[in-house]
Amino acid sequence: MNIFIRFSRAALLLCMVACTTVETTEVSEKEEPKNPLMLHEKEIDDLISKMTLEEKVGMIHASSSFTSGGVERLGIPELTMSDGPHGVRPEHGRDWALDNEGTDSASYLPASITLASTWNPELGYAYGEVLGSEANKRGKDVILGPGINIMRTPLNGRNFEYQGEDPYLVSKMAVGYIRGVQDQGVAASLKHYLANNQEIKRSSINVEMSERALREIYLPGFEAAVKEGNVYTVMGSYNQFRGQFATHNEYLINDVLKDEWGFKGLVMSDWGAVHDTKQALEYGTDIEMGTDLNQMPNIDYSKFFMGDTVLTLVENGTIDEALIDDKVRRILRVMYATHMFDERPGGSINTPAHQKTAEKVAEEGIVLLKNDGFLPLSKEVKKIAVIGANADYSMSMGGGSSQVRAIHEITPLKGIKAVVGDKVEITYAPGFEISKEEAVNETLVAEAVKAAAEADYVVYVGGWNHGFGTDWNAGRYDMEGVDKPSLKMPVQQDELIKKVIAANPKTAVVLMGGGAMDVSQWLADVPAILFAGYPGMEGGTALAKILFGDANPSGKLTFTFPKSLEDSPAHAMGEYPGDADTLNVHYNEGVFVGYRYNDTYNVEPQFAFGHGLSYTTFELKDLKISKTGNTLVGNVTVSNTGDKEGAEVVQIYVHDVESSVKRPVKELKAFEKVSLKPGESKNITFQLNEDAFKYYDEAKHGWILEAGDFEIWVGSASDDIQLKETVTM
Ligand code: BGC
């Protein structure tokens, strides 16, 4: 199989004009804006008509580690991809032999878990813009993100790459991200479709879930990304779904994605997720990536499932060539939509604007979980002890495929030093090592306790990490391919924290990580806790500004922080990690994922979905609902009743008063983040159409709106509902 070298865009443009007769599709200004994927069908017909079968097949599988094939003769370039989701990944060379020429750095944005905690879709857009611009600069056509798998278990090693447990929140954040990326002329790739909700045995498990859980919980984010975000590419996941691999799954891809939702872009496999030529051809895979990685660096791409075997199957009549044409058509649509045949906006890397976006996302995404009036901290002290290895550890290259070679990474320690200035002495004691062994180092513990005792107060920065260096198999952390073994933080940090607070109870705890951890042993004894996720290259600055009151926290949890693993539905009611023999994972908890479970089964969380404190106080009042047909318009006033500027996320949930099926007590159906000066009030308007009240009926194979009373609950967290109104549908 030929491997073609990428052409320059100018050469391409010339070639397209010279090599093909192009009829452009004119879009008059008066017409409705058209789907950018569908503007060049005639040119695509023309190109396909000129292609040999070999050339077509060359386009539907990888031509290198991160490219799929082009057709040089016709001026069709390779499609170049890069992870994703929170920065453009370092180069891995065409054949995975690391190829770092010092040109593969990028902005390390806060991980998706932190982005989602902002509850600010506009920041989702700004984040996507940075990614798109940097992808452009690095010569990428597709960014492999966003990741939007629902947080089904807190142990999933990739939760940090995803956006939490709620399908509505995920939908809003993902759409912003996708539009931001694609407005830069680069394609986003929505992943992982579908049910890649655990990493353990991700390539072999078979997920079984009810159609209702699929429709109500696991599909909405993907559907919104396709229908509202118009995402250009979708990545199939590794696992099986109802007995068929998700990357070539007839129901998920052909029936739901392409037929029901009308997706016109391309479906690529996850790397090495194709298992069968005929199924891949018939059940919707358009590009096969990453097969035979174990043969690197000598991979023969023509031997991929969607390589030479396809030629034989078409030639002997088993497969209709029209199937291949459809795949090529989808690839060409993405190429046109991403301006691979004309001029794309120029990109740039790590500009001050990109840094500002990274900092803003971190600032709005850090969640204040607990504060007994301890925060913000005073800078008017003599000595502050910063304790915990996470305070001075670079996270950007960790976690697996989402790694980024950050140009700079402001760790919490650096951020605190910069924000506090020279007048205060900062002592740093890591207290533990982020290393393969995970062994407690008693010398480090003793140093940390001493530093704590001698300081005016302590900032502890710990939690999860991405493991040791770039060794993917070194441990079980927030990392691709592995799940965490339990909710217990690594290296016996609970013991360390207890010793630190015994030495100095004036301790603020900052937790990093891709989700919840067990905080039960010391929660009551610390005056303040923050959850920072993975806050990216400016994260230390954002964190320090929050700690010292230069910024007011406004992040909200996108997941339920359980008291123990047993309180988490997949563990309490369902199966995790699945049956060891059959490899089936039954999602027995159904639609009762996250807060839907806690509410319905009266399980008190440690911190609830949507929870997040501020240094000011807010009041919600005057909820008014008007109804036209089955569409509601609501109004509510939110006021800043404290003395600091801040932002509140007004959360709107729907409660079905009486239903013929068991439904979650409440479901998030709208939200808005509002910034307010002290004393200021704003009136916000929200709209709920009838879909917000429906459930999926398995027997009727459709969404049902049951007549009767519903309540609109408005609050500042899922466990802090302040206003209710009843409506009759
Ligand atoms: C991951 C994907 C990633 C791909 C390419 C896979 O192992 O699951 O998320 O985009 O590798 O690096």
Residues whose N, C-alpha, C, O or C-beta is under 5 A from the ligand:
A	BS01	BGC	D83 L144 D270 W271 S401
